[in-house]
Structure formats: structure tokens, C-alpha cells
Amino acid sequence: MTGKDSFSEDTGLEIDALNGEPGVLSARYAGEAKSADDNIEKVIRLMQGNPQRSARFRTVISLYLDGAEYQFEGVAEGEILTERSGGKGFGYDPIFKPTGATAPSRKWK
């Protein structure tokens, strides 16, 4: 838009059992207040009793540099836990366990 060099990114949580939700709405999944606690509670409620737990964090980065646009994507596969694990971390970390991990992504006490 400005023609100047710029960088942007967005990360979203995609849950297979919820048809890819919350996706691009991850920050405001439970409302415009953007409450991480409310978002986590909504996911736990919607996933209650569902055995399909697969999910992923997807990050897309766009770089506009010297008149050219570059796009990058990164994916971290994992699963949604049935309850919070730990009280710290960022966003959905307390309910996301990366594939191959023996503990949730941010199990800090």
C-alpha cells in the first residue's frame, strides 16, 4: 500500500474438529475483548468429549522488500489438551501439546 519496505505476520490456531477454527480469528475467538482465558475456555467447551484432538499453529509472514513480495509459512502440528496445563505461556499454549512433546508447550508453574 505504501510502496515502502514492510513486514507483517499472523499466527492462528487451526483445530481439525472445529473445521479449522479459530484460524484467523484466534485472537478474538471468544469476542472482541481478545481474552486468552475466554478463548481457551471456548475451545475447551467446544471440544468437550471430542476424541479428534489434532491441531496446528500456522504462521504466515509477508515481506515486501525492494519492490518484491515474499511469503513464508510455518506450521507446528500438535493436539488440543482436555484441560489447561500450567498457568503461564502465551495465547493457547496452556492447551496445546506439540507433536513429539512429552509435555504441553508451556508447562510453567
N, C-alpha and C positions, 0 to 999 in steps of 0.2 A: 504494500500500500504506500509506503513512504519512499521506496526505492533505495533505502539505506540498509546496510548490513544488519541482520536481526536473527534472533534465535528464539524459538518457542518450543514448549514441550507440554504434553499432557499424559497423565497416567490414570488408568482406570482398572477397576477390578471387574473381571468377567466371570460369572458363575454359570456353569452349564445348565444346572437345574432351573435357573431363573432366566433362561433364554438369553444369556449374555449380560443380564443386568448385574449390577448397576451401570457398568460400562462408562460412557462419557458423563453420566450423571453421578459418578461415585461420590463426589464431594457434597452433593445436595440430595442424596438419595432419599433421606427422610424429611427433607424440607429445606427451604431457603436459609435456615439458620446455620447450615453446614456443620452440624454437630456430629463429631466422630462417634460419640456414645450412642446417639439416636440412630445413626446409620448402621452401627454394629447390631443394635437391638432389633432393627428392622430385618436385617439379614438372618439373624438367629431365629426370629419369629417365622419368617417365610420358609426357612429351611427345616423347621422342626419336623422330625420324623422322616425326612427325605434321605434315602440311603445314597443318592447320587451327590457326591461332595466335591467333584472336580472343579477347579477354578484356576484363574491365572491373573497376574498383574501384567498389563500391556502398557508399554510406554512408547509414544511416538514423538520424535523430535524432528523439527523442521529448521533448517539453517538456510538463510539467504545470505550469500557471500559473493561479493564482486560480480553481481548480476546473475548469479546462478543459484538455483534452489536445490538443496539436498535434503533427503528424508531418510530417517533411520528408525528402526523399530526393535524393541527388546521385549522378550516375554519370559516371565518366571512362572512356571507351572507349579501347581500345588493343590491343596484341598482346604475346604472350609471346616473348621472345628465345630463341634456341637455346643461349645461354651467358650468363654474368654479364658485365656491362659496368660497370666501376668497382668500388670496394671499399667505398663508403660509401652512405648512404641509410638508409631505414627499411623493414623487412619485405621485401616482394617487389620493391622499387624496382629492384634491380640486373638484374632480368629482365623488367621491364615497360616498354614503349615506348608512350606515349600517342599516339593518333591525331593526325596532323599534326606530330608532333615529328620533328626531324631527328636526334635523339639520344635515348638512353634517359632516363628521368625523373630519374635521379641519377647522371650520369656524372662522378663526382669521383675524382680520382686522388690 
